Each structure stands twice: as structure tokens, then as C-alpha cells.
Amino acid sequence: MNFQEPLSGLLERIARALERLGPGRPERPDFDAADAFVWQPETERFQPVSEVNRVPLSLLRGIDRMRDTLLANTHRFARGLPANNALLWGARGMGKSSLVKAVHREIGGLKLVEIHREDLGSLPRLLAHLRESQTYRFILYCDDLSFEALDTSYKSLKAVLEGGIEGRPANVLFYATSNRRHLMPREMVENERSTAINPGEATEEKLSLSDRFGLWIGFHNCSQDDYLAMVQAYADHYRLSVPDAALREEALAWALARGSRSGRVAWQYIQDLAGRLGSPLSG
């Protein structure tokens, strides 16, 4: 060590050494790299998604009202007008997540960022990055959102939606899908109500989370006609050459074997049909 070195120079060298040893500052996100990203909280980075797994909006049948509601809300957000966070809830396999991704593609000009439910505790850090990127407008998306007993990660989301000091950045809209309207199991709600001194307050904190979504868009089990319309739309789009009567009979038998009718079941049947026909699902 050079004992003649000025104290200021020595401190500067020590500071630089400590900076090299410490965790690196996350790189500034490159949101020009793609239209969709997955948030990775461990490294505070946004992983670009080159090709999003989605279907065209025109192929989503039997959910016209839900489609129009979410499309109009997203259009307003894209134009810089007030818009609501949305909770898409209800029956499994009825196109909730497919609708979010299809609407994003339909409108264009927006960045889609997916956050996994188990990473909700990192929301404040994620939003700090998006808040700094005012050049872009983001749809922040969480699929299959729900909470179990003793799960406290909902508090981060609750603060972001409305209750925090900073709240949601003006360039961010939050869309979530869930099979549960109130984001928690029915038995958990009933159990807390039955054992609490004040049942009304026992679940108020968790139930109030869903109230903070300005839009509740409900999805219900589809009718047989809607299911067959979904199958026919897929068959037409992918040019699967099957007589209408045979397509109907097979599709109904497939749904009966699965014990349900939904967009997901229709798509699974189409994949099976295309495989048997030796026809790739492209186009």
C-alpha cells in the first residue's frame, strides 16, 4: 500500500473495489427486443418471447361479450385514455388467457409482460422498471391467479392495484385470469366466516382484492352449439377436410369422453384430428 497516497484517492479505490464485488446493477430493459416478455425476478430482467403461444381473436367463439368488453378497455388504454384493470374469471378452458393474448395481438403497439403468481412479491421492483419506460405502454398479465391460506403475496398486488402510495403507473394495465371470482377457495372463505368472531371482517381483506379490479369479466361453461361452433371454426381455419356430420359426431364423442365442453376441449380434439389426418396446424 502506498502510504503517501492521499486519503481521497484511497477511499475512491476502495469504493470501486467494493462495487465490483457487489451485485451488478440490472441492465436497462430492451423493450424493443420483442412485443412480449416474461419477468424474471431473480435477475430483475425481462426475458423476450419471440413467438407468443396464442390463437387469432377470430377463432375465439362463444365469448363475444367478454371479447368486446376487454377489447374496448384495451383500446382505450392504448390511446392513452382511462382504462380499468381486469379480472377474467370463471369456467376452466373457456379462453380467458387466450383472450388476453389475442387482444394484445389484435391491437398492437402494446408490450405484454407476464408475471407468475409465485413472483407477485417482486411486483414493486417490476413496476419500477416499467415506470421508467414511459416510451411504452404495458399490459402486465398474471395467469391462474389465486391465493391459499397463509399466503400473503396478495398484499403486494393489492397495493399496486389501488392502495399504495405510488399505485399503478399510468403506462401499465393489469390483467389477471382465475377460476375463482374472489381469488381464494370457497372452503377457505366459509371456514373463516364460521370460526371468526366477526365473520364480516374475517375475509374482508382478501375479498377486497378482487374488488380493486375495475372489470370483472365472467366466463361460463359453453353450450353444445357453442362447442361445435368452436370445433368448426378451428377445422375451417386449418383446412381440415372432414365431412360436417363426421366432425360433429366425433367432436361430441370427444367432449363426452372428457366430461366437459370448452374451448380447450375443442382445441384438444382438433389437435387429435389433425394428427390423424397428417395435417400440420399452421396458417
C-alpha positions in Angstrom: 0.0 0.0 0.0 1.2 3.5 -0.9 1.2 5.3 2.4 1.8 8.6 0.6 -1.4 8.3 -1.4 -4.0 10.9 -0.5 -6.9 9.7 1.6 -9.4 10.7 -1.0 -7.7 8.6 -3.7 -7.5 5.6 -1.3 -11.2 5.8 -0.5 -12.1 6.0 -4.2 -10.2 2.9 -5.0 -11.8 1.0 -2.1 -15.2 2.1 -3.3 -14.6 0.9 -6.8 -13.4 -2.5 -5.5 -16.5 -2.9 -3.3 -18.6 -2.1 -6.3 -17.0 -4.8 -8.4 -17.6 -7.3 -5.6 -21.2 -6.4 -5.0 -24.2 -7.5 -7.1 -24.3 -5.8 -10.5 -27.0 -3.3 -11.3 -29.6 -4.8 -13.6 -29.3 -3.8 -17.2 -31.8 -1.4 -18.6 -34.6 -3.5 -20.2 -34.6 -3.5 -24.0 -38.3 -3.4 -24.7 -37.6 -3.1 -28.5 -36.4 -6.7 -28.5 -39.9 -8.1 -28.6 -43.6 -7.4 -28.1 -43.9 -9.9 -25.1 -41.7 -10.7 -22.1 -41.6 -12.8 -19.0 -40.5 -11.2 -15.8 -37.5 -13.0 -14.1 -37.3 -11.6 -10.5 -34.1 -13.4 -9.5 -32.1 -11.3 -12.0 -34.6 -8.4 -12.4 -34.7 -9.0 -16.2 -37.4 -9.3 -18.8 -37.0 -12.4 -21.0 -38.1 -11.6 -24.5 -40.7 -14.0 -26.0 -40.1 -14.3 -29.8 -43.3 -16.2 -30.5 -46.3 -16.0 -28.2 -48.4 -19.1 -27.8 -51.8 -17.8 -28.9 -54.7 -18.1 -31.4 -56.2 -15.4 -33.6 -59.1 -13.4 -32.0 -61.4 -14.5 -34.7 -61.1 -18.2 -33.6 -62.4 -17.5 -30.0 -66.1 -18.4 -30.3 -68.8 -18.3 -27.7 -67.3 -15.4 -25.8 -68.4 -12.4 -27.9 -69.5 -10.2 -24.9 -66.3 -10.9 -23.0 -64.2 -10.2 -26.1 -65.9 -6.9 -26.8 -65.5 -5.7 -23.2 -61.8 -6.5 -23.0 -61.1 -5.2 -26.5 -62.8 -1.9 -25.8 -61.0 -1.4 -22.5 -57.6 -2.2 -24.1 -58.2 0.1 -27.0 -58.8 3.0 -24.6 -55.6 2.2 -22.7 -53.6 2.0 -26.0 -54.9 5.5 -26.9 -53.8 6.9 -23.5 -57.4 7.1 -22.1 -58.5 5.9 -18.7 -59.0 2.1 -18.5 -59.6 -0.5 -15.8 -57.6 -3.4 -14.5 -59.4 -6.6 -15.4 -60.1 -9.9 -13.7 -61.1 -12.6 -16.2 -62.7 -15.4 -14.0 -64.8 -18.5 -14.4 -65.0 -21.8 -16.1 -61.8 -23.7 -17.0 -60.8 -23.9 -20.6 -63.1 -21.2 -21.9 -60.4 -18.9 -23.3 -59.6 -16.5 -20.5 -55.8 -16.4 -21.1 -56.3 -16.9 -24.8 -58.4 -13.8 -24.9 -55.8 -11.7 -23.2 -53.1 -12.8 -25.6 -55.3 -12.4 -28.7 -56.4 -8.9 -27.7 -52.8 -7.9 -27.3 -52.0 -9.1 -30.8 -55.2 -7.6 -32.3 -54.5 -4.1 -31.0 -50.7 -3.9 -31.4 -48.4 -1.3 -30.1 -48.5 -2.6 -26.5 -45.9 -4.7 -24.7 -47.2 -7.8 -22.9 -45.3 -8.7 -19.7 -46.2 -11.9 -17.9 -45.6 -12.3 -14.1 -46.0 -15.7 -12.5 -48.3 -15.9 -9.4 -45.4 -17.0 -7.2 -43.4 -13.9 -8.1 -46.0 -11.3 -7.1 -43.9 -10.3 -4.1 -41.5 -8.8 -6.6 -44.2 -6.5 -8.2 -42.8 -3.3 -6.7 -39.4 -3.9 -8.4 -41.0 -4.9 -11.7 -43.2 -1.8 -11.7 -40.1 0.4 -11.0 -38.7 -0.7 -14.4 -42.0 -0.2 -16.2 -42.5 3.2 -14.7 -39.1 4.3 -16.0 -40.0 3.2 -19.5 -42.6 5.8 -20.4 -42.0 5.4 -24.1 -44.0 2.1 -23.9 -47.4 1.1 -22.6 -47.6 -2.3 -20.9 -50.2 -5.0 -20.2 -49.0 -6.8 -17.1 -50.5 -10.2 -17.1 -50.8 -13.0 -14.5 -52.4 -16.3 -15.4 -54.3 -18.5 -13.0 -54.2 -16.0 -10.1 -55.3 -17.4 -6.8 -54.3 -17.4 -3.1 -54.3 -20.1 -0.4 -54.4 -19.9 3.4 -51.3 -18.2 4.9 -50.4 -16.7 1.5 -49.5 -13.0 2.0 -48.3 -12.2 -1.6 -51.7 -10.8 -2.4 -50.7 -7.7 -0.4 -48.2 -6.6 -3.0 -50.9 -6.9 -5.7 -53.5 -5.1 -3.6 -51.2 -2.1 -3.1 -50.3 -1.9 -6.8 -53.9 -2.1 -8.0 -55.2 0.9 -5.9 -54.0 1.2 -2.3 -50.3 2.0 -2.4 -48.8 5.5 -2.3 -47.5 5.2 -5.9 -50.2 2.9 -7.1 -50.2 1.6 -10.7 -48.0 3.5 -13.2 -50.1 5.3 -15.8 -48.4 3.3 -18.6 -49.3 -0.1 -17.0 -52.6 -2.0 -17.1 -53.0 -5.3 -15.1 -55.0 -8.2 -16.5 -55.4 -11.5 -14.5 -57.2 -14.7 -15.1 -58.6 -17.0 -12.4 -61.0 -19.8 -11.9 -62.2 -18.1 -8.7 -64.1 -14.9 -8.6 -62.7 -13.9 -5.2 -59.2 -15.4 -5.8 -59.5 -17.7 -2.8 -61.0 -21.2 -2.3 -64.7 -21.3 -1.4 -64.0 -23.6 1.6 -61.4 -21.1 2.9 -64.0 -18.3 2.8 -66.6 -20.4 4.6 -64.2 -21.7 7.2 -63.0 -18.2 8.1 -66.6 -16.9 8.3 -67.7 -19.8 10.5 -64.9 -19.5 13.0 -64.4 -15.7 13.2 -65.8 -13.5 16.0 -66.8 -11.1 13.3 -67.4 -13.1 10.1 -67.8 -10.0 8.0 -64.2 -8.8 8.8 -62.6 -12.2 8.7 -62.3 -12.3 4.9 -62.7 -8.7 4.1 -59.0 -8.0 3.4 -58.6 -10.9 0.9 -62.0 -10.5 -0.7 -61.4 -6.7 -1.2 -58.5 -7.6 -3.6 -60.9 -8.7 -6.4 -63.0 -5.5 -5.8 -59.9 -3.5 -6.9 -60.3 -4.8 -10.4 -62.4 -2.3 -12.3 -63.6 -5.0 -14.7 -64.9 -8.4 -13.7 -65.4 -10.5 -16.9 -67.1 -13.8 -16.2 -66.7 -16.9 -18.3 -69.2 -19.8 -18.1 -69.4 -23.3 -19.4 -70.4 -23.3 -23.1 -73.4 -24.8 -24.7 -73.2 -27.7 -27.1 -73.9 -25.3 -30.0 -71.0 -23.0 -28.9 -68.7 -26.0 -28.5 -69.5 -27.3 -32.0 -69.0 -23.8 -33.4 -65.5 -23.7 -31.9 -64.7 -27.0 -33.4 -66.0 -26.0 -36.8 -64.1 -22.7 -36.7 -60.8 -24.5 -36.0 -61.4 -27.1 -38.7 -62.2 -24.4 -41.3 -59.2 -22.2 -40.3 -56.7 -25.1 -40.5 -58.4 -26.6 -43.6 -59.1 -30.0 -42.1 -61.0 -31.9 -44.7 -63.8 -33.8 -42.7 -67.5 -34.1 -43.6 -69.6 -31.9 -41.3 -71.6 -34.8 -40.0 -68.5 -36.8 -39.1 -66.8 -33.8 -37.5 -69.9 -33.2 -35.3 -70.2 -36.8 -34.2 -66.5 -37.1 -33.4 -66.4 -33.8 -31.5 -69.4 -34.7 -29.4 -67.9 -38.1 -28.6 -64.6 -36.4 -27.6 -66.4 -34.0 -25.3 -68.4 -36.8 -23.7 -65.2 -38.8 -23.0 -63.7 -35.7 -21.4 -66.8 -35.0 -19.4 -66.9 -31.3 -20.4 -67.3 -28.9 -23.3 -65.0 -25.9 -23.6 -62.7 -24.1 -26.0 -59.8 -26.1 -24.6 -61.5 -29.4 -25.2 -62.4 -28.3 -28.7 -58.7 -27.4 -29.4 -57.6 -30.8 -28.0 -60.0 -32.6 -30.3 -58.7 -30.6 -33.3 -55.1 -31.5 -32.4 -56.0 -35.2 -32.3 -57.9 -34.9 -35.6 -55.1 -33.1 -37.4 -52.6 -35.7 -36.2 -54.7 -38.5 -37.5 -55.1 -36.7 -40.8 -51.4 -36.0 -41.0 -52.1 -32.2 -41.3 -49.9 -29.7 -39.5 -51.7 -27.0 -37.6 -50.3 -23.9 -39.3 -51.7 -20.9 -41.0 
